[in-house]
Amino acid sequence: MKFGLAGVLLWAGIALAEEQVTVCFNYGCVARQEVTFSEARLAELAGRMKLADTPVAERAILSRVVGQLYLWAGEQSPISADRPGDFLDDGAHGMMDCIDHAETTTGFLRMMEGRGMLRFHGVEPIRRRVRWLVTQHFSAVIRDVGSEAPEAGARFVVDSWFGEHGDPAVVLPLEEWLDGEGPNVS
């Protein structure tokens, strides 16, 4: 008899748990919707995250995992209509500005942190950068907790706003991001 992961876990008496996370959209988190990630999908992501043997590797894998979470969330919510930046959405229901992305990505990261998927990083509060006194941008942030000096404690943005829906998130050192680094999506 052949059992999948779910069958083995149930047979062993381990309860399968889904995770619900709130995604927000329509700019400024005007709209919110719960999305659900199955235990099978979360186990897949946990397997990917376990491949990381350094903080640098974890950030690289995390970038792709965040993109995957957005794809799955887009199957259950209108955020699949989102386009890079703020001006390519053309007013579509489900469009996301940087506030929506920062809140949603932080929710994904907190869910992952709560499930023990982040071994080398901790989730930090959302950060804001202001440029030229008229523009601002928000992003999710993680902190390196798994390195020896000099990188110990370094902070990085995990910014999904720059790419197409489901693309890997941009992960940059916080200081570089604060200085305006990141892809041009104008």
Rosetta blueprint (number, residue, H / E / L):
1 M L
2 K L
3 F L
4 G L
5 L H
6 A H
7 G H
8 V H
9 L H
10 L H
11 W H
12 A L
13 G L
14 I L
15 A L
16 L L
17 A L
18 E L
19 E E
20 Q E
21 V E
22 T E
23 V E
24 C E
25 F E
26 N L
27 Y L
28 G L
29 C L
30 V L
31 A E
32 R E
33 Q E
34 E E
35 V E
36 T E
37 F E
38 S L
39 E H
40 A H
41 R H
42 L H
43 A H
44 E H
45 L H
46 A H
47 G H
48 R H
49 M H
50 K L
51 L L
52 A L
53 D L
54 T L
55 P H
56 V H
57 A H
58 E H
59 R H
60 A H
61 I H
62 L H
63 S H
64 R H
65 V H
66 V H
67 G H
68 Q H
69 L H
70 Y H
71 L H
72 W H
73 A H
74 G H
75 E L
76 Q L
77 S L
78 P H
79 I H
80 S H
81 A H
82 D L
83 R L
84 P L
85 G L
86 D L
87 F L
88 L L
89 D L
90 D L
91 G L
92 A L
93 H L
94 G L
95 M L
96 M L
97 D L
98 C H
99 I H
100 D H
101 H H
102 A H
103 E H
104 T H
105 T H
106 T H
107 G H
108 F H
109 L H
110 R H
111 M H
112 M H
113 E H
114 G H
115 R L
116 G L
117 M L
118 L L
119 R L
120 F L
121 H E
122 G E
123 V E
124 E E
125 P E
126 I E
127 R E
128 R E
129 R E
130 V E
131 R E
132 W L
133 L L
134 V L
135 T E
136 Q E
137 H E
138 F E
139 S E
140 A E
141 V E
142 I E
143 R E
144 D E
145 V L
146 G L
147 S L
148 E L
149 A L
150 P L
151 E L
152 A L
153 G L
154 A L
155 R E
156 F E
157 V E
158 V E
159 D E
160 S L
161 W L
162 F L
163 G L
164 E L
165 H L
166 G L
167 D L
168 P L
169 A L
170 V E
171 V E
172 L E
173 P E
174 L H
175 E H
176 E H
177 W H
178 L H
179 D L
180 G L
181 E L
182 G L
183 P L
184 N L
185 V L
186 S L
